[in-house]
Amino acid sequence: MTAPRRPRLFFALWPGSAERQALAAAASRVTLEDGRRVPPANLHVTLAFIGAVDAAGQAACLRAGARVAGEPFALEVDRAGHFKRARVAWLGLAEEPAALAALVATLRARLAEEEVACDPRPFRCHVTIARDVTRLALPQRVPAVHWPVTEFALVESVTQAAGPRYEVRAGWLLRTGFRG
């Protein structure tokens, strides 16, 4: 008897269709020497990576997400970069909005209250555009993408032979004044 599949989850900023098209266009302007481009459907900003969870962990993630309050904000995605150790090319920001930092801190606090472990590395706002990148000539100009953020999502990474597919499992509007 095989064990039930444990979904791999993460919380993310999930772009709308217009922002996704703009991010994909900006990503296509980045010249890569090697690596694999991330499909446009998978472009996002990871807020907290959880990993594989059982049914109780999924329920805890949903409870944590539902208890997050935050202000809507806008991202100005305007630069490309490279994480050498992770071998990832990315699009990012010159300046992270304070409301984004507050969202990440609140989300991680709610996850901790639910005893859900997430990747403890410091948050750096970026959209991964390619993997297995060994070098990236910088700087590279990319057209700025204005991304109004009014919600965040719980997303599942579904492994397939062609690469992962990301499926939104739940979403919450950013709002202030939540009591819970």
C-alpha positions as CSV (number, residue, x, y, z in Angstrom):
1,M,0.0,0.0,0.0
2,T,1.5,3.3,-1.0
3,A,1.4,6.3,1.3
4,P,-1.0,9.2,0.3
5,R,0.6,11.9,-1.7
6,R,1.6,14.9,0.5
7,P,1.2,18.2,-1.4
8,R,4.1,20.6,-1.5
9,L,2.7,24.0,-0.5
10,F,3.9,27.6,-0.5
11,F,2.3,31.1,0.1
12,A,2.8,33.5,-2.8
13,L,1.9,36.7,-4.5
14,W,0.1,35.4,-7.6
15,P,-0.1,37.9,-10.5
16,G,-3.2,38.6,-12.5
17,S,-3.2,38.0,-16.2
18,A,-2.1,41.5,-17.2
19,E,0.8,41.4,-14.7
20,R,1.7,37.9,-15.7
21,Q,1.9,38.9,-19.4
22,A,4.1,41.9,-18.4
23,L,6.4,39.8,-16.2
24,A,6.7,37.2,-19.0
25,A,7.6,40.0,-21.5
26,A,10.2,41.4,-19.1
27,A,11.6,38.0,-18.5
28,S,11.9,37.3,-22.2
29,R,14.2,40.4,-22.5
30,V,16.8,38.9,-20.1
31,T,19.6,37.2,-22.1
32,L,20.5,33.8,-20.6
33,E,23.7,31.9,-21.5
34,D,22.2,28.7,-20.1
35,G,19.4,27.4,-17.8
36,R,15.7,26.6,-18.2
37,R,13.2,29.4,-18.4
38,V,10.2,29.3,-16.0
39,P,6.9,29.0,-17.9
40,P,4.8,32.2,-17.7
41,A,2.0,30.3,-15.9
42,N,4.5,29.6,-13.0
43,L,5.7,33.2,-12.4
44,H,5.0,34.4,-8.8
45,V,6.7,35.8,-5.7
46,T,7.1,33.2,-2.9
47,L,6.3,34.6,0.5
48,A,6.8,31.5,2.6
49,F,7.8,28.0,1.4
50,I,6.2,25.2,3.4
51,G,7.0,22.0,1.6
52,A,5.2,18.7,1.8
53,V,2.4,18.6,4.4
54,D,-0.3,16.1,5.5
55,A,-4.0,16.9,5.8
56,A,-3.5,18.5,9.3
57,G,-0.7,20.7,7.9
58,Q,-2.9,21.8,5.0
59,A,-5.7,22.8,7.4
60,A,-3.1,24.7,9.5
61,C,-1.9,26.6,6.5
62,L,-5.5,27.5,5.6
63,R,-6.1,28.7,9.2
64,A,-2.9,30.8,9.2
65,G,-3.7,32.4,5.8
66,A,-7.2,33.3,6.9
67,R,-5.8,35.2,9.9
68,V,-3.4,37.4,8.0
69,A,-4.3,41.1,7.8
70,G,-2.3,43.5,5.6
71,E,-2.4,46.6,3.5
72,P,-2.6,46.4,-0.3
73,F,0.5,47.7,-2.0
74,A,2.2,47.9,-5.4
75,L,5.4,46.3,-6.7
76,E,7.6,48.0,-9.2
77,V,9.5,45.1,-10.8
78,D,12.4,46.8,-12.6
79,R,15.6,44.8,-12.5
80,A,17.1,41.4,-13.3
81,G,19.5,39.5,-11.1
82,H,21.1,36.1,-10.3
83,F,21.4,34.0,-7.2
84,K,24.6,32.2,-7.9
85,R,24.3,29.5,-5.2
86,A,20.7,28.7,-6.1
87,R,21.5,29.0,-9.9
88,V,18.4,31.1,-10.4
89,A,17.8,34.2,-12.6
90,W,15.2,36.6,-11.3
91,L,13.3,39.8,-11.7
92,G,13.1,42.0,-8.6
93,L,12.7,45.4,-7.1
94,A,14.9,48.4,-6.3
95,E,12.9,48.9,-3.1
96,E,10.6,46.6,-1.3
97,P,7.4,48.3,0.1
98,A,7.0,48.3,3.9
99,A,3.6,46.7,3.5
100,L,5.3,43.7,1.8
101,A,7.7,43.2,4.6
102,A,4.8,43.5,7.1
103,L,2.8,40.9,5.1
104,V,5.7,38.4,5.2
105,A,6.3,39.0,8.9
106,T,2.6,38.6,9.7
107,L,2.2,35.5,7.6
108,R,5.3,33.8,9.1
109,A,4.0,34.7,12.6
110,R,0.6,33.1,11.9
111,L,2.3,30.0,10.5
112,A,4.4,29.7,13.7
113,E,1.2,30.1,15.8
114,E,-0.2,27.1,13.8
115,E,3.1,25.2,14.3
116,V,3.7,25.2,10.6
117,A,7.4,25.3,9.7
118,C,8.5,27.4,6.7
119,D,11.8,28.1,5.0
120,P,13.6,30.2,7.6
121,R,15.8,32.1,5.1
122,P,15.4,35.9,5.0
123,F,12.8,37.0,2.5
124,R,14.0,38.6,-0.7
125,C,11.3,39.7,-3.1
126,H,11.9,38.2,-6.5
127,V,10.2,36.4,-9.4
128,T,12.2,33.4,-10.6
129,I,12.5,33.5,-14.4
130,A,15.0,30.7,-15.0
131,R,16.6,27.8,-13.2
132,D,20.0,26.0,-13.6
133,V,21.6,29.3,-14.6
134,T,25.4,29.3,-14.0
135,R,26.1,32.8,-15.2
136,L,24.1,35.9,-16.0
137,A,25.7,39.0,-17.5
138,L,24.5,42.0,-15.5
139,P,23.2,44.6,-15.6
140,Q,20.4,44.0,-18.1
141,R,17.6,46.4,-18.8
142,V,14.1,45.2,-18.3
143,P,10.9,47.1,-18.8
144,A,9.4,48.0,-15.4
145,V,6.3,46.1,-14.5
146,H,3.8,47.8,-12.2
147,W,2.0,45.1,-10.1
148,P,-0.8,46.2,-7.8
149,V,-1.0,43.6,-5.0
150,T,-4.4,43.1,-3.3
151,E,-4.3,39.4,-2.3
152,F,-2.0,36.5,-1.6
153,A,-2.4,32.8,-2.2
154,L,-1.7,29.3,-0.9
155,V,-0.2,27.4,-3.9
156,E,0.5,23.7,-4.5
157,S,3.5,22.6,-6.5
158,V,2.4,19.6,-8.6
159,T,5.4,17.6,-10.0
160,Q,5.0,16.5,-13.6
161,A,7.5,15.0,-16.1
162,A,7.6,18.3,-18.0
163,G,8.4,20.2,-14.7
164,P,6.3,21.6,-11.9
165,R,2.8,23.1,-12.4
166,Y,1.5,25.5,-9.7
167,E,-2.1,25.4,-8.7
168,V,-3.7,28.0,-6.4
169,R,-5.5,26.2,-3.6
170,A,-6.8,29.3,-1.6
171,G,-6.5,33.0,-1.7
172,W,-7.1,35.9,0.7
173,L,-7.7,39.6,0.1
174,L,-5.3,42.0,1.9
175,R,-7.3,44.0,4.3
176,T,-6.7,45.9,7.5
177,G,-8.5,45.7,10.8
178,F,-8.9,41.9,11.0
179,R,-9.5,40.7,14.5
180,G,-8.6,37.1,15.1
